[in-house]
């Protein structure tokens, strides 16, 4: 009997089996690495925009009715492995008729921090750049801001006020998360 016929009858040779096994292992590793690479490239695009982080603004009693109050806090921001602390602020308006409105303190025009000042015809939020003026309800009274001040979700729990802080794209008429 010839060697070829003997190998066909007994199955594949040891050399051929090892070759197939090595090729299968290399193909498997290439598929796994390719899948992980595609996942790393596409994962940022598939993630939902962060809705914001809940932050404690303080005791409800510290917010006077009818008068805006600037609430400052520190927000932890993660960028990959790097975590930094960023100072942020919001305006809290406790309304006379009840309820609380929390505004992002950034002007919707260029992102400057607005300030609460006495106006000729009452109180208003003023933007230091381009003379943007907002009413106590956040509506645009003057200047180039394309939309009212951005409102934030808020809730009370255990006598404290919390808000879901988020920044929004400035300079556009729509309120879009940044």
Order of alpha helices (4+ residues) and beta strands (2+ residues): alpha-alpha-beta-beta-beta-beta-beta-beta-beta-beta-beta-beta-beta
